[in-house]
Amino acid sequence: MGKFKKHSKDKSSKRKEKQKGGEREIREKFTEGRQHRAPPIEPKTDNQKRYMQVLRTERLIVVRGSAGTGKSFLSSALAGDALLRGDINKVIVCRPNVAMGESIGHRKGSDWDKLYPFVRPMLDTLKKRMGGGSYDVAIASKQIEIQALDAIRGMSFDGNVVILCDEMSNSTPAEIRSVVTRLGEKAQMVVMGDPKQTDIRGENGLDYICDMINKYKIPDTAIIEFTAADIVRSGIARAFVMAFDKEASQ
């Protein structure tokens, strides 16, 4: 019996040493990856410049605008830079469970499998800013996570974490209430979406939280409103957005 216990302890010690070694290797690789330097980010419009400013100062940023305005790119890029520098400990990318009229929850696989296709542009931006090695290490060590909005509603964020919530025009007022009240002292949340693209009947969470911020003058918050003039993706994208806006107003 005594020999068996000693053997178990030896195996347990070896496992712990192996685990510590693996964690140490991950930290070393991440530290080495900090040598990667992505080019500086230059805002292309006045609204983008203000967006970048509030991303560095405010706790909750709400961004409304059409595709191609830089909503998710700029927030992901600055978050990747901050994670690489060690200014923050984690980046969480999240989105509602509704996508183009279908429920993500009904799809097979893990949350990563279900959500990855929809948040891939943000993850690609993180990877480009951090470098492939540091990005892979951050994924392995869960310094970068993908979460569904339902999971975010049950979490509390007390550390240096940035939560990037995309497509929030497909959230409900109840959902966004439960999300923004989870912010701790050091956490930052970016809530993004296009109010013109929503599957929510009635008021959506994106518009609701903007109304609350404006009505009650919530501190440490900012609202950025992008217009068609801020579309930097391409001329054809801008032309289509302007055409759709005109069509909707008729």
N, C-alpha and C positions, 0 to 999 in steps of 0.2 A: 504494500500500500504506500509506504514511504517512498520507495523507488518510483512508483507511478506518479506521485505528486511532484517529485523533483523533476521528472521527465517533462511533465506538463508545464511546470514553471520555466524550464529551459526553453520549451517551444514558444511559450508566451513571451518570454524575454526576446527571443529571436524575432518574433513577429513585430514586437514594438520597435526594436532596433531597425528592422527593415522599413517599417512605416515612417519612422523619424528620418531615416536616410532618404526615402522617397520625397518627403516634405522638404528636406533640406535641398535636394536636387532641384525641386520645383522653384524654390526661392532663389537659388543661384541662377537658374535659367532666366527667371523673370528679371533679376537684377542685371544680368548681361544684356537682356533685351532692351533695357532702358537706354542703351547707346543708340538705338534706332531714333532717327529724327525725321519726322515727316515735314514737308514744307509748311511755312506759315499759312494760316487761313486768312484770306482777304475778303471782307464783305463786299458784295457787288452792288448793294443798294443801301439807302439810308435806313430802311427798316431792318435789313440784315445786320447793319452796324449796331443798331440799338438792341437787337436780339442778342448779339454776342456780348454786349455790355451787361445786360440783365442776367444772362447765363452765368456770369462771373460774380454776381452780387446778390441775387434774390433767391428765396427759398422755394417758391412755387411760381412757375412761369406757364402761362396759358398762351398757346400759339394757334391762331386760326388763319387758314389760307388754303388755296388750292395746291394741287401737285406742282412740283417744280420750283417752289419758292424757297426751299432750303430748310424747311421746318425740322425734318428729321436728320438731315445731313449735318447741319451745324451743331445741333445738340449732341449727336453721336460723336462727332469729331472732337468737340471740346471735352466730352466725357472720356473718350479714349486717351486724349493727351493727359488729363488729370489722373487717370488710373495708372498710366505709364510712369508719371512723375512720382506717384505715391501720395498725391494730395487726397485721394479718396481710396476706399478699400474695396468697393464693389460697384458694378453697374448692373442694374436690372432692367431688361427690356420687356415691356408688357403690352398687351392689347386686349380688347374685349373678345368675348367668345363668339361674336357674330362677324361673319365675313361675307360680304356680297350676297346677303340673303340666306346664308346657310350657317348652321351651328358647328363650330369647330369641335365642340364636345362630342359630336356624333362620329367624328373621324377616328380611325384606328391609330394606335400608337401612343407614345408618351406625349407630354406637353411640348417637349422639344420637337418631336416629329410633326405634331399638329400645327405648331405656331411658326416653325422655322421658315417655311416659304413666305409667310406674310411679314416677317421682321428681318428677312435676309438683307435688304438694303442697309439697315442700321448696323447689322453685324459686319457686313462687308466694310462699312466705313470705319468701325472700330478696328478691324483687322488692318486696314491700310494705315491708320494713324499709329497703331501700336507696333506694327510689324508682325509677320506670321508667327514667329517663335513666341513672342510675349503674349500674343492673342491666344495661341494654343494652350499655353501654360495657364492663362487666366480662365479659360474654359474648363480645363482639367481641375483647377483648384476652386472652381465655382466663384471666382471673382467677377465673372460675367455669367448672368443667368437669364433664361427666358421664362417668363411666367404668364399665365392667363390672368385676366383681371380678377376672376373669382379668388385665385390664390393670394393676390396682392391684398385683397380686402381682409384677409385674416392675419396679415403680418403687421409687425411694428418695426419702424426704422429709426434706430437710435444712433447708429454710427455714421461714419463718413460714406454715405451711399448715395448714388444718383439713380433715380427711377425715371426711365423714359417711357411714357405712356402714349402710344401712337393710336391713331384711328379712334379717338375718344368721342367723336361725333356719333359713334355707335354704342356709347355707354348711356345708361339711364341716370337721372338725377340721384336716385338712391345709391347707385353704384359709385358715383364719383364722390358723394358725401362720405361714404365709408372708406374711400381710398385716401382722400386728402387729410382726413383726421388721423391718419396713421403716421404722419411725419413727425420725426423726433427733432431734437435740437440741431443736429448737424447734417441731417439729410436734405436732399434737394429733389424736387419732382418737376418734370416737364410734361405738360399735358398738351397733346397736339391733335389736330384734326381739321377737317373741312366740313363746316356746317351744311354745305350744299350736297354733301354725299353722306347721307345717314339713312339707316334702316329702322330708326326709332320712330314710333308714332308719338306725336306730341313733342314736348321739349326734350332735347337730348342733353346729356351730361355736360358737354362742352359749353353750350350756350348757358346752361344753368349756372355753372361755376363762375362764368364771366359776370353774369348778373349779380351774383352774391358778392363778388369782389368789389364791383362798382357800387353796389348799394350800401355795403357796410364798411367800405374802405379798409379791407383786410390788409394788415401790414406785411412786409416782406414778400409781396407778390407783384407780378407784372403781367400785363396782357399785351401781346403783339398781334396786330392785325395786318396780315399780308394782303396785297392786292395783285391784280393781274400785272401791274408794273414791276412787281418783285419776282416774277417768273424768270428764272435764269437758265432753265433746262434747255429750251430751244425756242426759236421764233414760232415754229408751228404749234408748240404746246401753248404758248401765249395766245396765239390766234384762236385756237380752239376754245380755250377758257373764256376769252372775251366773247366769242360767238355764242357759247352756251349761256353765258350771263345775259346777253341781249335777248336770246330766245326765251329764257325763263321770265324775263321782265315784261314780255309782250302779253 
